[in-house]
Amino acid sequence: MDMNRLFSEAQKLIPGGVNSPVRAFRSVGGTPRFIREAAGAKVTDAEGREYIDYVASWGPMILGHSHPGVVRAIREAAGRGTSYGAPTEAEITMAKKIVDAFPAIEMVRMMSSGTEATMTAIRLARGYTGKEMIVKFTGCYHGHADSLLVKAGSGVATLGIPGSPGIPKRLAELTLSLPYNDSAAVREAIRRFGSDLACVIVEPVAGNMGVVPPEPGFLEALREMTREQGILLIFDEVITGFRVAYGGWQNLSGIAPDLTCLGKIIGGGLPVGALGGRREIMEHLAPTGPVYQAGTLSGNPLAMAAGIATLDLLQGKSYADLEKKAETLCNGYRDLFARKGIPVRINRVGSMFTLFCTGGEVTDFASASLSDTERFGRFFQGMLKEGIYLAPAQFEAGFVSFAHTDQDIARTLEACGKVLDAGGM
Ligand SMILES: *Cc1c(COP(=O)(O)O)cnc(C)c1O
């Protein structure tokens, strides 16, 4: 089916033709690929063209697409019914896997999206502490709940402004947005607003302004300052959970947040989210506590089956091997761009990476924003033509999966070489 026709039809029926904005290719131009099917590291579009995929459904597909073990688990579960609205044994299995993998999680509640997990985390933090203000970091994305869709506020004292029409100003004013990796800004915010702060929420490795690793000492400082003031520390590990390690960044860093948000990989490609944390805090959720949270499809049997199968399979895999493939890819990109004298900065943490079209270091949203997004758009289009499917925006993470072969990586670098040789970058 012709892609342009599909896109024009979709645009008549769905805002922008897509059910999530970045999919529309607005920042890179052109017509989005409509995907017909996917297997392993490859996706095939509606016109039958195949691409090596580095989007991985924005993170979940760490085993690659249509993994036989995951597909089988979903098929078997579907044969037993798709939803009951009653507890199941699979939910205990899933909860146990998460609790075993995360030292800081004693109890967990399953939901249907990462947005639900972060939204609930904020509500629980407010309900538990009795305070209303929250701190987030500019360029971090925590789903699209009102309190979390707040734009850059410059400097510590700046109150949040609505990041989207439809968010009440009075609600946005309760959100302080501070520069990532700036613990001095957090110290100042706590000095000024400490007694009103319910929580600090952070992507321990930022993935949504492109990949930006935490600088040594940043997360440690957050842990220390929040603990001293009775402010909850929330790690949003929706991307990093089971991506940077079996478990999450908290396992690698040894830092224990009070609450952890999960999603993406733990659903094995089905809609999922989870909120976990210390028992004493989690028990404030209904029905043991007064903080309300619910979901018709929460703990859905298909999502649990896909998630459990994914985590089981991941336990037998070497994250070091996965990381090595990502390292080869990033080193290759770096060499190819350097040979042409085109400035790029590649940030990589494990199997997540971003090629920023800027020569300077990228440590926060301000430095990420110096990227030449038009150059990125040209690179994206060139790669797409060569059969490589990258995230269609500069400020996103790319993902290598266990399904990518050394040959896939080599073919990707070959494509990059061709794109750069063609000039016009
Ligand atoms: C994707 C993402 C979310 C939102 O998850 P959805 O399932 O898209 O609602 C929240 N936080 C982070 C860090 C994410 O990357």
The ligand as an SDF file (V2000), in Angstrom:
LIG
                    3D

 15 15  0  0  0  0  0  0  0  0999 V2000
    8.3370    6.5030   27.6110 C   0  0  0  0  0  0  0  0  0  0  0  0
    8.5840    7.1480   28.9120 C   0  0  0  0  0  0  0  0  0  0  0  0
    7.5470    7.4460   29.8000 C   0  0  0  0  0  0  0  0  0  0  0  0
    6.0980    7.3020   29.4220 C   0  0  0  0  0  0  0  0  0  0  0  0
    5.7330    5.9850   29.1670 O   0  0  0  0  0  0  0  0  0  0  0  0
    4.4270    5.7340   28.2400 P   0  0  0  0  0  0  0  0  0  0  0  0
    4.2700    4.2470   28.2940 O   0  0  0  0  0  0  0  0  0  0  0  0
    4.7800    6.2690   26.8920 O   0  0  0  0  0  0  0  0  0  0  0  0
    3.3050    6.4590   28.8650 O   0  0  0  0  0  0  0  0  0  0  0  0
    7.8710    7.9220   31.0500 C   0  0  0  0  0  0  0  0  0  0  0  0
    9.1310    8.1180   31.4050 N   0  0  0  0  0  0  0  0  0  0  0  0
   10.1640    7.8560   30.5830 C   0  0  0  0  0  0  0  0  0  0  0  0
   11.5590    8.0630   31.0470 C   0  0  0  0  0  0  0  0  0  0  0  0
    9.9220    7.3890   29.2940 C   0  0  0  0  0  0  0  0  0  0  0  0
   10.9410    7.2000   28.4590 O   0  0  0  0  0  0  0  0  0  0  0  0
  1  2  1  0
  2  3  1  0
  2 14  2  0
  3  4  1  0
  3 10  2  0
  4  5  1  0
  5  6  1  0
  6  7  2  0
  6  8  1  0
  6  9  1  0
 10 11  1  0
 11 12  2  0
 12 13  1  0
 12 14  1  0
 14 15  1  0
M  END
$$$$
